[in-house]
Amino acid sequence: MAPKIVPELEDLVEGLGVPGIAAIVLLPVIIPVATGMGKPIAKTMIKGGIVLYEKGKGVLAEVGENFEDVLAEAKAELAAEKVKELEATVTHPEVG
């Protein structure tokens, strides 16, 4: 006996019941409506993601600039301390 690929109509009707059959009948109407509603929602989500990305880039750029400023200040302070140490060594050789 060959396996059944397509179920019998009676078995299908019993298994699905009235809500299942109604869903199958209304499916050609439901899919375009759901697609029509889904596209604007997807576009809105994508636009929100783009806005967040752009704001994030700006924030990261600002943080990077602040970090570079602090780094430059720290390097300048270290250089100034080395200059003072060298001056102290040159003027007072017995200290070094």
Buried (B, 14 or more C-beta within 10 A) or exposed (E): EEEEEEEEEEEEEEEEEEEEEEEEEEEEEEEEEEEEEEEEEEEEEEEEEEEEEEEEEEEEEEEEEEEEEEEEEEEEEEEEEEEEEEEEEEEEEEEE
